[in-house]
């Protein structure tokens, strides 16, 4: 009933850009913090970025600072992750996930306790 759907993944050359979308249905992003996570085969899942329900708080992993930007569109009930200057090490399946916060303050950097996850979208950065 509560769903997140990622889209926008694909194959891109190093230095290129992609924009991922995380569309929420069944709930309003006003009351949920959204995190982007990624996992490469054989590696641990890592947090990439997050945004609070209010949109006032964001966070980025050190590895993507200055290259990625997270944003939200209230009307579309969608969170975006703009990825620029992509590197081969960015190759992974990217997931978005949500945490409830009635105050719209939570910015989920850790995905261990999150209950609502999208299906993932694959980003491959290669020549």
C-alpha positions as CSV (number, residue, x, y, z in Angstrom):
1,X,0.0,0.0,0.0
2,X,2.9,2.3,0.9
3,X,5.2,2.3,-2.1
4,X,8.3,3.9,-3.4
5,X,9.3,3.4,-7.0
6,X,12.8,4.4,-8.3
7,X,13.5,5.2,-11.9
8,X,16.1,6.9,-14.0
9,X,18.9,4.3,-13.8
10,X,20.9,3.1,-16.8
11,X,24.3,3.1,-18.4
12,X,26.3,6.3,-18.5
13,X,29.9,7.2,-19.3
14,X,32.3,8.4,-16.6
15,X,31.8,12.1,-16.1
16,X,28.2,11.9,-17.2
17,X,25.1,12.7,-15.3
18,X,21.8,10.9,-14.4
19,X,18.8,11.9,-12.4
20,X,17.1,9.4,-10.3
21,X,13.5,9.7,-9.2
22,X,11.8,8.2,-6.1
23,X,8.1,8.5,-6.4
24,X,6.0,7.9,-3.3
25,X,2.4,6.6,-3.3
26,X,0.1,5.9,-0.4
27,X,1.7,8.6,1.8
28,X,2.9,12.1,1.7
29,X,6.6,12.9,1.7
30,X,5.8,15.8,4.0
31,X,5.9,13.3,6.9
32,X,8.7,11.1,5.7
33,X,12.4,11.4,5.5
34,X,13.8,9.8,2.3
35,X,17.2,8.3,2.0
36,X,19.1,7.1,-1.1
37,X,21.2,4.0,-0.6
38,X,23.3,2.0,-3.0
39,X,24.8,-1.5,-3.0
40,X,27.3,-3.0,-5.4
41,X,27.6,-6.8,-5.7
42,X,29.6,-8.3,-2.8
43,X,29.7,-5.0,-0.9
44,X,27.8,-3.5,2.0
45,X,24.9,-1.2,1.5
46,X,25.9,2.4,2.0
47,X,23.9,5.6,2.5
48,X,24.3,8.1,-0.3
49,X,22.1,11.0,0.6
50,X,18.9,11.9,2.5
51,X,16.3,14.6,2.7
52,X,13.8,15.4,5.5
53,X,10.1,15.6,5.0
54,X,10.3,19.4,5.3
55,X,13.0,19.5,2.7
56,X,15.1,21.7,5.1
57,X,17.6,19.1,6.0
58,X,19.9,17.2,3.6
59,X,23.0,15.0,4.0
60,X,25.5,13.5,1.7
61,X,28.1,10.8,2.0
62,X,31.6,12.1,1.7
63,X,32.2,10.2,-1.5
64,X,29.4,12.1,-3.4
65,X,29.6,15.6,-1.9
66,X,29.9,18.2,-4.6
67,X,28.7,15.7,-7.2
68,X,25.2,14.7,-6.1
69,X,22.2,16.8,-5.1
70,X,19.0,15.6,-3.5
71,X,15.7,17.5,-3.9
72,X,12.0,17.1,-3.5
73,X,9.0,18.1,-5.5
74,X,6.0,18.4,-3.2
75,X,3.4,18.6,-6.0
76,X,4.8,15.4,-7.6
77,X,5.4,13.7,-4.2
78,X,8.8,12.7,-5.6
79,X,12.4,12.9,-4.4
80,X,15.2,13.3,-6.9
81,X,18.9,12.5,-6.8
82,X,20.8,14.4,-9.4
83,X,24.1,12.7,-10.0
84,X,26.9,14.5,-11.8
85,X,30.5,13.7,-12.6
86,X,29.8,10.1,-12.3
87,X,32.6,7.7,-11.6
88,X,32.9,3.9,-12.2
89,X,32.8,3.4,-8.4
90,X,29.3,4.9,-8.4
91,X,28.1,1.7,-10.2
92,X,25.5,0.1,-8.0
93,X,21.9,-0.6,-7.5
94,X,20.3,2.5,-6.0
95,X,17.4,2.3,-3.6
96,X,15.3,4.9,-1.9
97,X,13.7,4.3,1.5
98,X,11.4,6.2,3.9
99,X,11.1,6.8,7.6
100,X,8.0,8.3,9.2
101,X,8.4,11.6,11.1
102,X,5.3,13.7,11.8
103,X,7.5,16.7,12.2
104,X,9.3,16.3,8.9
105,X,12.7,16.5,10.5
106,X,14.3,13.0,10.1
107,X,16.9,12.6,7.5
108,X,17.7,8.8,7.3
109,X,21.4,8.2,6.8
110,X,21.2,4.6,8.1
111,X,18.9,2.2,6.3
112,X,18.8,-0.6,8.9
113,X,15.5,0.4,10.5
114,X,13.7,1.6,7.5
115,X,10.5,-0.2,6.5
116,X,9.5,1.2,3.2
117,X,11.9,0.5,0.3
118,X,11.8,0.8,-3.4
119,X,12.7,-2.0,-5.8
120,X,16.0,-0.4,-6.8
121,X,17.4,0.9,-10.1
122,X,20.8,0.0,-11.6
123,X,23.3,2.6,-12.4
124,X,26.3,1.4,-14.4
125,X,29.1,3.9,-15.0
126,X,31.5,2.6,-17.7
127,X,33.1,3.5,-21.0
